[in-house]
Amino acid sequence: MEKELFCRPAYSSSVWHLIRKGLGRFGETDNFGGSARNGGSGPLDDEAVDKIYGDGLFDITSPESRDQLLRRRCSHILRILLEYERVVVSKKAPAKGSSQESGNSDDVARKLVDLWTKYVLCFEMLEMEIELHLVDQVWPTLIELCAACKNPSSFDDGGKEVEPILRLPSIVWDDIASVLSLVLLSDAPTMRKLGLFRFLGG
């Protein structure tokens, strides 16, 4: 059983490092100079659009398209990982006579799977959508994710320390930053304005 746990991708720190680095990929430009989601906040000019799309085809050689593709692939990897973990956790429903300690661990695992699922749904929505009424619907969930970062004790295991390798990691502020960047560094000025308004308004 222990060998099976350590073979699961969800418990590999290297896998999480890859996912988090990919989701947070927005180019190398400083601050808000450059082109929107790929490291700046300005709309893409005609030259940049031609560089990305060329003759109507997605140019994988441009840094902008590579960053976007990397983010989407990493979010897909995270979604698959969470779907597998949800199946595993659901099979570990507490049986009669099981210890309270075991039940607490299972509850923490379920909460973390649910939280990360909300995270990846928010990320994919903001990555794909630019319609303001759809983006605005994501904000209450983002507030919930931020609250989880502020209060990680809500995912402790009844006061018992649990090895981080034996469960999903908690969401941290760097993860939230990756989601917010999709709005605050968006190509669309209206998206950036909405993101800034919601961000400053809490």
C-alpha positions as CSV (number, residue, x, y, z in Angstrom):
1,M,0.0,0.0,0.0
2,E,2.8,2.4,0.9
3,K,4.6,1.7,-2.4
4,E,1.3,2.5,-4.3
5,L,1.0,5.8,-2.5
6,F,4.5,6.9,-3.5
7,C,3.9,5.9,-7.1
8,R,0.9,8.2,-7.4
9,P,1.7,11.4,-9.4
10,A,-0.4,13.5,-7.0
11,Y,2.1,12.8,-4.2
12,S,5.2,13.7,-6.3
13,S,6.7,17.0,-5.5
14,S,8.3,17.1,-9.0
15,V,5.0,16.7,-10.7
16,W,3.5,19.6,-8.7
17,H,6.6,21.7,-9.4
18,L,6.1,21.2,-13.1
19,I,2.4,22.0,-12.9
20,R,2.8,25.1,-10.9
21,K,5.7,26.4,-13.1
22,G,3.6,25.8,-16.2
23,L,0.4,27.5,-14.9
24,G,2.5,30.5,-13.9
25,R,4.2,30.9,-17.2
26,F,3.6,34.4,-18.6
27,G,6.9,35.2,-20.4
28,E,10.0,37.0,-19.2
29,T,9.1,40.7,-19.6
30,D,9.3,42.9,-16.5
31,N,6.2,44.3,-14.8
32,F,3.6,45.5,-17.4
33,G,5.7,46.1,-20.4
34,G,5.2,43.9,-23.4
35,S,2.3,42.0,-24.7
36,A,-0.5,41.0,-22.4
37,R,-0.9,37.5,-21.1
38,N,2.6,36.7,-22.2
39,G,4.2,39.1,-19.8
40,G,2.6,42.5,-20.2
41,S,-0.8,44.2,-20.2
42,G,-1.0,45.9,-23.6
43,P,-3.1,44.6,-26.4
44,L,-1.3,42.7,-29.1
45,D,-0.4,44.8,-32.1
46,D,-0.6,43.7,-35.7
47,E,3.0,42.5,-35.7
48,A,2.5,40.4,-32.6
49,V,-0.7,38.9,-34.0
50,D,1.1,38.0,-37.2
51,K,3.9,36.4,-35.2
52,I,1.6,34.2,-33.3
53,Y,-0.9,33.2,-35.9
54,G,0.9,33.8,-39.2
55,D,-1.2,32.6,-42.1
56,G,-4.0,31.5,-39.8
57,L,-2.0,28.7,-38.2
58,F,-0.9,28.6,-34.6
59,D,2.9,29.3,-34.6
60,I,4.3,27.1,-31.9
61,T,7.8,28.8,-32.3
62,S,6.6,32.1,-30.8
63,P,7.1,32.6,-27.1
64,E,3.5,33.8,-26.7
65,S,2.0,30.6,-28.1
66,R,4.4,28.4,-26.2
67,D,3.4,30.0,-22.9
68,Q,-0.3,29.7,-23.7
69,L,0.1,26.1,-24.8
70,L,2.2,25.2,-21.7
71,R,-0.5,26.7,-19.4
72,R,-3.3,24.8,-21.0
73,R,-1.4,21.5,-21.0
74,C,-0.5,21.9,-17.4
75,S,-4.1,22.7,-16.5
76,H,-5.2,19.6,-18.4
77,I,-2.6,17.5,-16.5
78,L,-3.9,18.9,-13.2
79,R,-7.5,18.1,-14.2
80,I,-6.6,14.5,-15.0
81,L,-4.7,14.1,-11.8
82,L,-7.6,15.5,-9.7
83,E,-10.1,13.2,-11.5
84,Y,-8.0,10.2,-10.5
85,E,-7.6,11.4,-6.9
86,R,-11.4,11.9,-6.7
87,V,-12.0,8.3,-7.7
88,V,-9.4,7.1,-5.2
89,V,-10.8,9.2,-2.4
90,S,-14.4,8.1,-3.1
91,K,-13.4,4.5,-2.8
92,K,-12.1,5.2,0.7
93,A,-15.4,6.1,2.2
94,P,-15.2,5.5,6.0
95,A,-16.4,2.1,7.0
96,K,-18.2,1.3,10.2
97,G,-15.8,0.9,13.0
98,S,-13.0,2.8,11.3
99,S,-10.9,5.0,13.5
100,Q,-11.6,8.7,13.8
101,E,-8.0,9.4,12.8
102,S,-8.6,7.7,9.5
103,G,-11.8,9.5,8.9
104,N,-10.1,12.9,9.5
105,S,-7.5,12.1,7.0
106,D,-10.1,11.1,4.4
107,D,-12.0,14.3,5.0
108,V,-8.9,16.4,4.5
109,A,-8.2,14.6,1.2
110,R,-11.7,15.2,0.0
111,K,-11.6,18.9,0.9
112,L,-8.3,19.3,-0.9
113,V,-9.5,17.5,-4.1
114,D,-12.7,19.7,-4.1
115,L,-10.6,22.9,-3.6
116,W,-8.1,22.1,-6.3
117,T,-11.0,21.1,-8.7
118,K,-12.5,24.6,-8.1
119,Y,-9.0,26.1,-8.8
120,V,-8.5,24.3,-12.1
121,L,-12.1,25.2,-13.3
122,C,-11.4,28.9,-12.5
123,F,-8.1,28.7,-14.3
124,E,-9.5,27.1,-17.4
125,M,-12.5,29.6,-17.4
126,L,-10.2,32.6,-17.3
127,E,-7.7,31.1,-19.8
128,M,-10.4,30.5,-22.4
129,E,-13.1,33.2,-21.8
130,I,-13.1,36.9,-22.3
131,E,-16.8,37.5,-21.8
132,L,-17.1,39.8,-18.8
133,H,-20.3,38.2,-17.4
134,L,-18.7,34.8,-17.4
135,V,-15.4,36.1,-15.9
136,D,-17.4,37.9,-13.1
137,Q,-19.0,34.6,-12.1
138,V,-15.6,33.2,-11.2
139,W,-14.9,35.8,-8.6
140,P,-16.8,34.3,-5.6
141,T,-14.8,31.1,-6.1
142,L,-11.6,33.0,-6.3
143,I,-12.4,34.6,-2.9
144,E,-13.0,31.1,-1.5
145,L,-9.6,30.0,-2.8
146,C,-8.0,33.1,-1.2
147,A,-9.7,32.3,2.1
148,A,-8.2,28.8,1.9
149,C,-4.7,30.4,1.5
150,K,-5.3,32.7,4.5
151,N,-6.6,29.8,6.7
152,P,-4.7,26.6,5.8
153,S,-5.6,25.2,9.3
154,S,-9.0,24.4,7.8
155,F,-7.2,21.5,6.1
156,D,-5.3,20.2,9.0
157,D,-5.8,16.6,10.1
158,G,-7.3,17.0,13.6
159,G,-4.1,18.3,15.0
160,K,-2.1,15.4,13.7
161,E,0.8,16.2,11.5
162,V,0.5,14.5,8.1
163,E,3.5,14.0,5.8
164,P,3.0,16.4,2.8
165,I,3.9,13.6,0.4
166,L,0.9,11.6,1.5
167,R,-1.8,14.1,0.3
168,L,-2.4,16.9,-2.1
169,P,-0.6,20.1,-1.3
170,S,-2.5,23.1,0.0
171,I,-3.2,26.0,-2.4
172,V,-0.7,28.8,-1.8
173,W,-0.5,32.5,-2.9
174,D,1.7,31.7,-5.9
175,D,-1.2,29.5,-7.2
176,I,-3.6,32.4,-6.8
177,A,-1.2,34.7,-8.5
178,S,-1.2,32.4,-11.6
179,V,-5.0,32.7,-11.8
180,L,-5.1,36.5,-11.2
181,S,-2.5,37.0,-13.9
182,L,-4.9,35.6,-16.5
183,V,-7.1,38.6,-15.8
184,L,-4.7,41.3,-14.8
185,L,-2.4,40.5,-17.8
186,S,-5.3,39.9,-20.3
187,D,-5.2,41.1,-23.9
188,A,-8.6,42.7,-23.4
189,P,-8.7,46.1,-21.6
190,T,-12.2,45.4,-20.2
191,M,-10.9,42.2,-18.6
192,R,-8.0,44.0,-17.0
193,K,-10.3,46.7,-15.7
194,L,-12.8,44.2,-14.2
195,G,-9.9,42.2,-12.6
196,L,-8.4,45.3,-11.1
197,F,-11.7,46.5,-9.8
198,R,-12.6,43.1,-8.2
199,F,-9.0,42.7,-6.9
200,L,-8.9,46.1,-5.2
201,G,-12.4,45.7,-3.9
202,G,-11.6,42.4,-2.3
